[in-house]
Amino acid sequence: MTTIDVTPTVEPKRWLAAVARPWRRLNGLATALVIADILPATGFALGLAMAIGALQHTPAAAVPWLAVAGVSLALRGLVAQAAVMTAGQGAAMVKRRVRGDLLTRLFAGQRPAGDPMTAVVDGVEALDGYYARFNPARLAAAVAPVVVIALCAVASPVAAGILTLTLIPFAVGMILTGTAAAAESRRQFLALERLSGLFLDRVRALPTLLAFQAEARTTGEIARAADALERRTGRVLKIAFLSSGVLEFFSALSVALVAVYCGFNLLHLLPFPVPETLTLSRAFFVLAMAPEVYAPMRRLAAAYHERQAAEAAALSLAATVTSPETRATRRPVPAGAPAPALRFRGVTITYDDGVSPVRDFDLDVPAGAIIALVGPSGSGKSSLLHLLLGLAPLAAGEVETDGLTLSTAGSFTDRVGWASQAPVVVPGTLGDNIALAARGASRQRLQAVATLAGLDGDLDRILDERGGGLSGGERRRLGLARALLKPAPILLLDEPTANLDAAAEAALLPVIQTAARGRTTLIATHSAAVAALADVVVQL
């Protein structure tokens, strides 16, 4: 056995675009419907303008134009409804896919960065507004104002010029408030994650807290976390209200300027010469279309916080959910694939809070070797395992295996059998919990794996979500049974014998040897007995 001494980020916009790529046609249709809202809006304004002009002759002459306005109004409602339904359907499909990936990894024992329930519930739901409201409104806000101003220019070039000039402070206000909202939204989401994780941890440890009479201290910790979330949420709301106020002010100012110009032009009271004389119909058309210049941008501004929330959530979700094109570049792992070599080159892991447990890590792992990662708590043992699962951020360097690079693939989960410190237990039978590692495994295969892992109990034994009925050793064996069941050429074990007595640990050692046979294995451990199983011990 050899001993080696070793001294020891995600782009949200790209990830959001990548996970929605399978439904880009549906999302494109939603955007097209939002832009198409210009047509019935123009028909409505034209119908009203011509009807008012026709009233100067006879009331009957206004009826056809009023009919045009009525039909345009009804058509506009249908287009808006179709846009909402189409965008909502696209958002629902994206959320279903992201939540499915997240739950699959969570049930397989691959705990995401941050609190998992916050990611599954709040994190995924934060994507809804982005795809259902912000994404369709983004292109419409760029195209629709230009089209509407061009239509207004046909009736009044001067009014079109006024609308164009007032767009400048409007756009500047959106940029300034949007930049401020981005940072606050990220801080608010992190505060929510911290509060959720803290509350869940304290509920799990409630008997211990009561035994040591730590209720007051725990209540204070939760209260401080809740206050921090309240302050973060308040700051986000302040920026949102400020943004709405600025945008509404410039929108109202623009429409007022157009109204004043049209009125003074009709009355021939303008204090300066203009190259046009408006009729009542042309003036009314321009005045009716003026709010439509800002309507798409106001919709975008109203949904802008949806973008900030989605990008804040994406930073947490992207570490767990791989994008479709990343999956497509991976070659499927055939059953019985040989154990590959692993190469770590200058690997640095840095989390969002700036902590870097691993810096400039280099290691060559021969195919089929067993490597024990040992060192004090916080030295980066678990982080290196999480890195291969896509649960820790690769800040620098590269990991290579079987012709794949980690920076391209995102994770090696399809090639990894994983046993964590606290394997997830779902409500159901013991057999159901083992089968999470390989859906469709036969009962005979499940029974053989359970027996090999030392779980000699009935596969039909009922377990609750807390693992009721399983001892600490049996829970470890459940994780090892899953690792044995999955035909993966790489095996990762995170503290497989932690908190077990000497007899229980000795009973697990043969199971670990069996699970590692024919695989490239990395074991994070504090145990000298487990490290003795390794071909190489890496001291962190």
C-alpha positions as CSV (number, residue, x, y, z in Angstrom):
1,M,0.0,0.0,0.0
2,T,1.4,3.4,-1.0
3,T,0.8,6.7,0.8
4,I,0.8,10.0,-1.1
5,D,0.8,13.5,0.5
6,V,-1.2,16.1,-1.2
7,T,-1.4,19.8,-0.3
8,P,-4.2,21.0,-1.3
9,T,-18.8,27.8,-11.7
10,V,-22.2,27.9,-13.7
11,E,-23.5,30.5,-16.2
12,P,-27.2,30.8,-15.3
13,K,-28.3,32.3,-18.7
14,R,-26.7,29.4,-20.6
15,W,-28.2,26.8,-18.3
16,L,-31.7,28.3,-18.5
17,A,-31.5,28.3,-22.3
18,A,-30.0,24.7,-22.4
19,V,-32.7,23.1,-20.2
20,A,-35.5,24.6,-22.4
21,R,-33.9,23.7,-25.7
22,P,-36.1,20.6,-26.3
23,W,-39.1,22.8,-26.2
24,R,-37.7,25.8,-28.1
25,R,-40.4,25.6,-30.8
26,L,-43.1,25.8,-28.2
27,N,-41.4,28.7,-26.5
28,G,-40.9,30.4,-29.9
29,L,-44.6,30.0,-30.7
30,A,-45.4,31.7,-27.3
31,T,-43.1,34.6,-28.2
32,A,-44.6,34.9,-31.7
33,L,-48.1,35.1,-30.2
34,V,-47.0,37.9,-27.8
35,I,-45.6,39.9,-30.7
36,A,-48.7,39.2,-32.8
37,D,-50.7,41.1,-30.2
38,I,-49.6,44.2,-32.2
39,L,-52.0,43.3,-35.0
40,P,-55.3,43.3,-33.2
41,A,-54.1,46.3,-31.1
42,T,-53.5,48.2,-34.3
43,G,-56.9,47.1,-35.7
44,F,-58.7,48.3,-32.6
45,A,-56.9,51.7,-32.6
46,L,-57.6,52.1,-36.4
47,G,-61.3,51.1,-36.0
48,L,-61.9,53.6,-33.2
49,A,-59.9,56.4,-35.0
50,M,-61.8,55.9,-38.3
51,A,-65.2,55.6,-36.5
52,I,-64.6,59.0,-34.7
53,G,-63.6,60.6,-38.0
54,A,-66.7,59.1,-39.7
55,L,-69.0,60.5,-37.0
56,Q,-68.3,63.9,-38.5
57,H,-70.4,62.9,-41.5
58,T,-73.1,60.4,-40.4
59,P,-73.4,58.0,-37.5
60,A,-74.1,55.1,-39.9
61,A,-70.7,55.6,-41.5
62,A,-69.0,54.8,-38.1
63,V,-70.7,51.4,-37.7
64,P,-68.4,49.4,-40.0
65,W,-65.3,50.8,-38.2
66,L,-66.8,50.1,-34.8
67,A,-67.3,46.5,-36.0
68,V,-63.6,46.4,-36.9
69,A,-62.7,47.6,-33.5
70,G,-64.9,45.1,-31.8
71,V,-63.6,42.2,-33.8
72,S,-60.0,43.3,-33.2
73,L,-60.7,43.5,-29.5
74,A,-62.1,40.0,-29.4
75,L,-59.2,38.7,-31.5
76,R,-56.7,40.4,-29.1
77,G,-58.2,38.5,-26.2
78,L,-57.9,35.2,-28.1
79,V,-54.3,35.9,-29.0
80,A,-53.4,36.8,-25.4
81,Q,-55.1,33.7,-24.1
82,A,-53.3,31.5,-26.6
83,A,-49.9,33.1,-25.7
84,V,-50.5,32.5,-22.0
85,M,-51.5,28.9,-22.5
86,T,-48.6,28.1,-24.8
87,A,-46.0,29.8,-22.6
88,G,-47.5,28.1,-19.5
89,Q,-47.3,24.7,-21.2
90,G,-43.6,25.2,-22.1
91,A,-42.8,26.3,-18.6
92,A,-44.6,23.3,-17.2
93,M,-42.6,20.9,-19.4
94,V,-39.3,22.5,-18.4
95,K,-40.2,22.3,-14.7
96,R,-41.2,18.7,-14.9
97,R,-37.9,17.7,-16.5
98,V,-35.8,19.7,-14.0
99,R,-37.7,18.4,-11.0
100,G,-37.6,14.8,-12.4
101,D,-33.8,15.0,-12.7
102,L,-33.4,16.5,-9.3
103,L,-35.6,13.9,-7.6
104,T,-33.9,11.1,-9.4
105,R,-30.5,12.2,-8.1
106,L,-31.9,12.9,-4.6
107,F,-33.5,9.4,-4.3
108,A,-30.2,7.9,-5.6
109,G,-28.5,9.4,-2.6
110,Q,-26.8,12.3,-4.5
111,R,-27.6,15.2,-2.2
112,P,-27.6,18.6,-4.1
113,A,-25.7,21.6,-3.0
114,G,-27.8,23.6,-0.5
115,D,-31.1,22.4,0.9
116,P,-32.7,19.7,-1.4
117,M,-36.3,20.6,-0.6
118,T,-35.7,24.2,-1.3
119,A,-34.3,23.2,-4.7
120,V,-37.1,20.8,-5.5
121,V,-39.9,23.1,-4.5
122,D,-38.9,26.8,-4.5
123,G,-36.0,26.5,-6.9
124,V,-38.0,24.7,-9.6
125,E,-41.0,26.9,-9.1
126,A,-38.8,30.0,-9.6
127,L,-38.4,28.8,-13.2
128,D,-42.1,29.1,-14.0
129,G,-42.2,32.9,-14.3
130,Y,-39.1,33.0,-16.4
131,Y,-40.4,30.7,-19.1
132,A,-44.1,31.6,-18.9
133,R,-43.8,35.4,-18.7
134,F,-40.3,36.8,-19.0
135,N,-38.9,34.8,-21.9
136,P,-41.9,35.5,-24.3
137,A,-41.9,39.2,-23.2
138,R,-38.2,39.7,-23.8
139,L,-38.2,39.6,-27.6
140,A,-41.6,41.3,-27.8
141,A,-40.2,44.2,-25.8
142,A,-37.5,44.7,-28.4
143,V,-39.6,44.2,-31.5
144,A,-43.1,45.5,-30.7
145,P,-42.1,49.2,-29.8
146,V,-40.2,49.6,-33.0
147,V,-43.2,48.3,-35.0
148,V,-45.7,50.5,-33.2
149,I,-43.6,53.6,-33.6
150,A,-43.3,52.8,-37.3
151,L,-47.1,52.6,-37.6
152,C,-47.4,55.9,-35.6
153,A,-45.0,57.5,-38.0
154,V,-47.4,56.9,-40.9
155,A,-50.0,59.0,-39.2
156,S,-47.6,61.5,-37.4
157,P,-43.8,61.5,-37.8
158,V,-43.5,64.1,-35.0
159,A,-45.5,62.0,-32.5
160,A,-43.4,59.0,-33.5
161,G,-40.3,61.1,-32.7
162,I,-41.6,62.0,-29.3
163,L,-42.2,58.3,-28.5
164,T,-38.7,57.4,-29.7
165,L,-37.0,60.0,-27.5
166,T,-38.9,59.0,-24.4
167,L,-37.8,55.4,-24.8
168,I,-34.2,56.4,-23.9
169,P,-34.8,57.2,-20.2
170,F,-37.3,54.3,-20.0
171,A,-34.6,51.8,-21.1
172,V,-32.0,53.4,-18.8
173,G,-34.3,53.0,-15.9
174,M,-34.9,49.4,-16.7
175,I,-31.2,48.7,-16.9
176,L,-30.4,50.4,-13.6
177,T,-33.1,48.8,-11.6
178,G,-32.6,45.4,-13.2
179,T,-28.9,45.4,-12.2
180,A,-29.7,46.2,-8.6
181,A,-32.4,43.6,-8.5
182,A,-30.1,40.8,-9.7
183,A,-27.8,40.9,-6.7
184,E,-30.6,41.2,-4.2
185,S,-32.6,38.3,-5.7
186,R,-29.6,36.0,-5.4
187,R,-29.0,37.0,-1.8
188,Q,-32.8,36.5,-1.0
189,F,-32.7,33.0,-2.5
190,L,-29.6,32.0,-0.6
191,A,-31.2,33.3,2.6
192,L,-34.3,31.2,1.9
193,E,-32.1,28.1,1.3
194,R,-30.3,28.7,4.6
195,L,-33.5,29.1,6.6
196,S,-35.0,26.0,5.0
197,G,-31.9,23.9,5.7
198,L,-31.6,25.2,9.3
199,F,-35.2,24.5,10.1
200,L,-35.1,21.0,8.6
201,D,-31.8,20.1,10.5
202,R,-33.2,21.4,13.8
203,V,-36.4,19.4,13.4
204,R,-34.4,16.3,12.7
205,A,-32.3,16.9,15.8
206,L,-35.3,17.9,18.0
207,P,-34.8,15.0,20.6
208,T,-31.1,15.9,21.0
209,L,-32.0,19.6,21.4
210,L,-34.6,18.8,24.1
211,A,-32.2,16.5,25.9
212,F,-29.5,19.2,26.1
213,Q,-32.1,22.0,26.8
214,A,-31.0,24.0,23.7
215,E,-34.5,25.2,22.8
216,A,-33.8,28.9,23.5
217,R,-30.6,28.9,21.5
218,T,-32.2,27.1,18.5
219,T,-35.2,29.4,18.6
220,G,-32.8,32.4,18.4
221,E,-30.9,30.9,15.5
222,I,-34.1,30.3,13.5
223,A,-35.4,33.8,14.4
224,R,-32.1,35.4,13.1
225,A,-32.3,33.4,9.9
226,A,-35.9,34.4,9.4
227,D,-35.1,38.1,10.1
228,A,-32.3,37.9,7.5
229,L,-34.7,36.4,4.9
230,E,-37.3,39.2,5.8
231,R,-34.6,41.9,5.2
232,R,-33.6,40.4,1.9
233,T,-37.2,40.0,0.7
234,G,-37.9,43.6,1.7
235,R,-34.9,44.9,-0.3
236,V,-36.1,43.0,-3.4
237,L,-39.6,44.5,-3.0
238,K,-38.2,48.0,-2.6
239,I,-36.3,47.7,-5.9
240,A,-39.4,46.2,-7.6
241,F,-41.5,49.1,-6.4
242,L,-38.9,51.6,-7.4
243,S,-38.6,50.0,-10.8
244,S,-42.4,50.1,-11.4
245,G,-42.6,53.7,-10.3
246,V,-39.8,54.8,-12.7
247,L,-41.3,52.9,-15.6
248,E,-44.8,54.1,-15.0
249,F,-43.6,57.7,-14.7
250,F,-41.9,57.7,-18.1
251,S,-44.7,55.8,-19.7
252,A,-47.3,58.3,-18.5
253,L,-45.1,61.2,-19.4
254,S,-44.7,59.9,-23.0
255,V,-48.4,59.5,-23.5
256,A,-49.1,62.9,-22.0
257,L,-46.6,64.6,-24.3
258,V,-48.2,62.9,-27.3
259,A,-51.7,63.9,-26.1
260,V,-50.6,67.6,-25.6
261,Y,-48.9,67.7,-29.1
262,C,-52.0,66.2,-30.8
263,G,-54.4,68.5,-29.0
264,F,-52.4,71.7,-29.8
265,N,-51.9,70.6,-33.4
266,L,-55.6,70.1,-33.9
267,L,-56.3,73.5,-32.3
268,H,-53.4,75.1,-34.3
269,L,-51.9,76.5,-31.1
270,L,-48.4,75.0,-31.3
271,P,-45.8,77.7,-30.5
272,F,-43.4,76.3,-33.1
273,P,-43.9,75.2,-36.7
274,V,-44.2,71.5,-37.5
275,P,-44.3,69.8,-41.0
276,E,-47.7,68.3,-40.5
277,T,-51.3,69.1,-39.8
278,L,-53.2,66.4,-38.0
279,T,-56.8,65.3,-38.7
280,L,-59.0,64.1,-35.9
281,S,-58.7,60.4,-37.1
282,R,-54.9,60.6,-37.4
283,A,-54.5,62.3,-34.0
284,F,-56.8,59.7,-32.3
285,F,-55.0,56.8,-33.9
286,V,-51.6,58.1,-32.6
287,L,-53.0,58.7,-29.2
288,A,-54.6,55.2,-29.0
289,M,-51.3,53.6,-30.2
290,A,-49.0,55.5,-27.8
291,P,-49.6,53.3,-24.8
292,E,-48.9,50.2,-27.0
293,V,-45.3,51.4,-27.4
294,Y,-44.7,50.8,-23.7
295,A,-47.1,47.9,-23.1
296,P,-44.5,45.2,-24.1
297,M,-41.8,46.9,-22.0
298,R,-44.1,47.3,-19.0
299,R,-44.9,43.6,-19.3
300,L,-41.2,42.9,-19.4
301,A,-40.5,45.1,-16.4
302,A,-43.3,43.4,-14.4
303,A,-41.7,40.0,-15.2
304,Y,-38.1,41.2,-14.8
305,H,-37.9,39.9,-11.2
306,E,-38.9,36.5,-12.5
307,R,-35.7,36.5,-14.4
308,Q,-33.7,37.4,-11.4
309,A,-35.4,34.7,-9.3
310,A,-34.8,32.1,-12.0
311,E,-31.1,33.0,-12.4
312,A,-30.6,32.9,-8.6
313,A,-32.2,29.5,-8.5
314,A,-30.3,28.3,-11.5
315,L,-27.0,28.7,-9.7
316,S,-28.2,26.1,-7.2
317,L,-30.0,23.8,-9.7
318,A,-27.3,23.8,-12.4
319,A,-24.9,22.0,-10.0
320,T,-27.4,19.1,-9.9
321,V,-29.3,19.0,-13.2
322,T,-27.3,18.5,-16.4
323,S,-28.3,20.1,-19.6
324,P,-29.7,18.1,-22.6
325,E,-26.8,18.7,-24.9
326,T,-24.4,17.6,-22.2
327,R,-26.3,14.3,-22.0
328,A,-26.3,13.9,-25.7
329,T,-22.5,14.1,-25.9
330,R,-22.1,11.2,-23.4
331,R,-21.6,7.7,-24.7
332,P,-23.9,5.2,-23.0
333,V,-22.1,3.0,-20.5
334,P,-22.5,-0.7,-21.6
335,A,-23.2,-3.3,-19.0
336,G,-20.0,-4.8,-17.7
337,A,-17.9,-1.9,-18.9
338,P,-14.3,-2.2,-17.7
339,A,-13.1,0.0,-14.9
340,P,-11.6,3.3,-16.3
341,A,-8.7,5.3,-15.2
342,L,-9.3,8.7,-13.5
343,R,-7.0,11.7,-13.9
344,F,-7.3,14.9,-11.7
345,R,-5.3,17.8,-13.2
346,G,-4.9,21.0,-11.1
347,V,-8.4,20.6,-9.6
348,T,-9.7,23.5,-7.5
349,I,-13.2,23.4,-5.9
350,T,-14.6,26.8,-4.8
351,Y,-18.1,27.2,-3.4
352,D,-20.3,30.3,-3.6
353,D,-19.3,31.5,-0.2
354,G,-15.6,31.6,-1.3
355,V,-14.5,28.5,0.6
356,S,-12.0,26.3,-1.4
357,P,-11.5,23.0,0.4
358,V,-9.5,21.7,-2.6
359,R,-6.8,23.6,-4.5
360,D,-4.5,22.5,-7.3
361,F,-5.2,18.8,-6.7
362,D,-3.4,16.3,-9.0
363,L,-3.9,12.5,-8.9
364,D,-3.7,9.6,-11.3
365,V,-6.0,6.8,-10.4
366,P,-5.2,3.5,-12.3
367,A,-8.1,1.5,-13.7
368,G,-9.5,-0.8,-11.1
369,A,-7.5,0.7,-8.2
370,I,-8.9,1.4,-4.8
371,I,-8.0,4.9,-3.5
372,A,-8.6,6.0,0.1
373,L,-8.9,9.8,0.6
374,V,-8.0,10.5,4.3
375,G,-7.5,13.7,6.2
376,P,-9.2,15.9,8.8
377,S,-12.8,17.1,8.4
378,G,-13.0,19.9,5.9
379,S,-9.9,18.8,4.0
380,G,-12.0,18.2,0.8
381,K,-12.5,14.4,0.8
382,S,-16.3,14.5,0.3
383,S,-16.0,17.5,-2.0
384,L,-13.8,15.5,-4.4
385,L,-16.4,12.7,-4.6
386,H,-19.2,15.3,-5.0
387,L,-17.2,16.9,-7.8
388,L,-17.6,13.7,-10.0
389,L,-21.3,13.8,-9.3
390,G,-21.7,17.4,-10.4
391,L,-22.6,18.4,-6.8
392,A,-19.4,20.5,-6.2
393,P,-18.3,23.4,-8.5
394,L,-15.1,22.8,-10.6
395,A,-13.4,26.3,-10.3
396,A,-10.2,25.3,-12.1
397,G,-8.5,22.3,-13.5
398,E,-9.9,19.2,-15.1
399,V,-11.0,15.6,-14.4
400,E,-10.8,13.0,-17.2
401,T,-12.1,9.5,-17.5
402,D,-12.8,7.2,-20.4
403,G,-12.3,10.0,-23.0
404,L,-14.6,12.4,-21.2
405,T,-13.8,15.6,-19.4
406,L,-15.8,16.8,-16.4
407,S,-16.0,20.4,-17.6
408,T,-17.8,19.2,-20.7
409,A,-19.9,16.4,-19.3
410,G,-20.9,18.3,-16.1
411,S,-20.8,15.0,-14.1
412,F,-20.0,11.3,-14.4
413,T,-23.2,10.2,-12.7
414,D,-24.1,7.6,-15.4
415,R,-20.7,5.9,-14.7
416,V,-20.8,6.1,-10.9
417,G,-22.1,3.8,-8.2
418,W,-22.6,6.0,-5.1
419,A,-23.0,5.3,-1.4
420,S,-23.3,8.5,0.7
421,Q,-23.0,9.1,4.4
422,A,-26.8,9.2,4.8
423,P,-28.5,7.2,2.0
424,V,-31.9,8.6,1.2
425,V,-34.8,6.4,2.3
426,V,-38.2,6.8,0.6
427,P,-41.5,5.5,1.9
428,G,-42.0,2.0,0.6
429,T,-40.5,-1.5,0.9
430,L,-36.8,-2.4,1.4
431,G,-36.8,-3.8,-2.1
432,D,-38.1,-0.5,-3.6
433,N,-35.4,1.4,-1.8
434,I,-32.6,-0.8,-3.2
435,A,-34.2,-0.7,-6.7
436,L,-33.7,3.1,-6.9
437,A,-30.2,2.4,-8.2
438,A,-31.5,0.3,-11.1
439,R,-35.1,0.5,-12.1
440,G,-36.5,-2.7,-13.5
441,A,-34.1,-5.0,-11.6
442,S,-35.6,-8.5,-11.0
443,R,-36.6,-9.6,-7.5
444,Q,-34.0,-12.3,-7.6
445,R,-31.3,-9.7,-8.4
446,L,-32.5,-7.5,-5.6
447,Q,-32.5,-10.4,-3.1
448,A,-29.0,-11.4,-4.2
449,V,-27.7,-7.9,-3.7
450,A,-29.4,-7.5,-0.4
451,T,-27.9,-10.7,0.9
452,L,-24.5,-9.8,-0.4
453,A,-24.7,-6.4,1.4
454,G,-25.8,-8.2,4.6
455,L,-29.4,-7.0,4.5
456,D,-31.0,-10.4,5.2
457,G,-34.4,-9.0,6.0
458,D,-37.5,-9.4,3.9
459,L,-37.5,-7.2,0.8
460,D,-41.2,-6.4,1.5
461,R,-40.3,-4.8,4.9
462,I,-42.0,-1.4,5.0
463,L,-39.8,1.6,5.6
464,D,-40.8,5.2,6.2
465,E,-39.1,8.4,4.9
466,R,-36.9,8.5,8.1
467,G,-35.7,5.0,7.6
468,G,-37.7,3.6,10.5
469,G,-36.7,0.0,11.2
470,L,-33.2,0.4,9.9
471,S,-30.2,0.6,12.2
472,G,-27.2,2.8,11.4
473,G,-25.3,-0.2,10.0
474,E,-28.3,-1.4,7.9
475,R,-28.6,2.1,6.5
476,R,-25.0,2.0,5.4
477,R,-25.6,-1.5,3.9
478,L,-28.6,-0.1,2.0
479,G,-26.3,2.4,0.3
480,L,-23.8,-0.3,-0.5
481,A,-26.6,-2.5,-1.8
482,R,-27.6,0.2,-4.3
483,A,-23.9,0.6,-5.3
484,L,-23.7,-3.1,-5.9
485,L,-26.9,-3.1,-7.9
486,K,-25.9,-0.4,-10.3
487,P,-23.6,-1.7,-13.1
488,A,-21.3,1.3,-12.9
489,P,-17.5,1.1,-13.5
490,I,-16.7,3.8,-10.9
491,L,-17.5,3.4,-7.2
492,L,-17.6,6.3,-4.8
493,L,-18.0,5.7,-1.0
494,D,-18.3,8.6,1.4
495,E,-17.5,7.5,5.0
496,P,-19.0,4.0,4.6
497,T,-18.3,3.0,8.2
498,A,-18.7,6.3,10.0
499,N,-20.3,6.2,13.5
500,L,-20.3,2.4,13.6
501,D,-18.7,0.3,16.3
502,A,-15.7,-1.9,15.7
503,A,-17.8,-5.1,15.2
504,A,-20.2,-3.4,12.7
505,E,-17.3,-1.9,10.8
506,A,-15.6,-5.2,10.6
507,A,-18.7,-6.8,9.2
508,L,-18.9,-4.1,6.5
509,L,-15.4,-4.4,5.2
510,P,-16.0,-7.6,3.1
511,V,-19.0,-5.9,1.6
512,I,-16.9,-2.9,0.6
513,Q,-14.3,-5.2,-0.9
514,T,-17.0,-7.0,-2.9
515,A,-18.5,-3.7,-4.1
516,A,-15.1,-2.4,-5.2
517,R,-14.2,-5.6,-7.2
518,G,-13.7,-4.8,-10.9
519,R,-14.3,-1.1,-10.4
520,T,-12.2,2.1,-10.0
521,T,-13.0,3.1,-6.4
522,L,-12.6,6.3,-4.4
523,I,-13.3,6.1,-0.6
524,A,-13.5,9.1,1.7
525,T,-12.8,7.8,5.2
526,H,-11.4,8.5,8.6
527,S,-11.1,4.8,9.3
528,A,-7.7,3.1,9.4
529,A,-9.4,-0.3,8.7
530,V,-11.1,1.0,5.6
531,A,-8.0,2.7,4.4
532,A,-6.1,-0.6,4.8
533,L,-8.3,-2.0,1.9
534,A,-6.9,0.6,-0.5
535,D,-4.1,0.3,-3.0
536,V,-3.2,3.9,-2.5
537,V,-3.9,6.2,0.4
538,V,-4.1,9.9,-0.4
539,Q,-3.5,12.2,2.5
540,L,-5.3,15.5,2.2
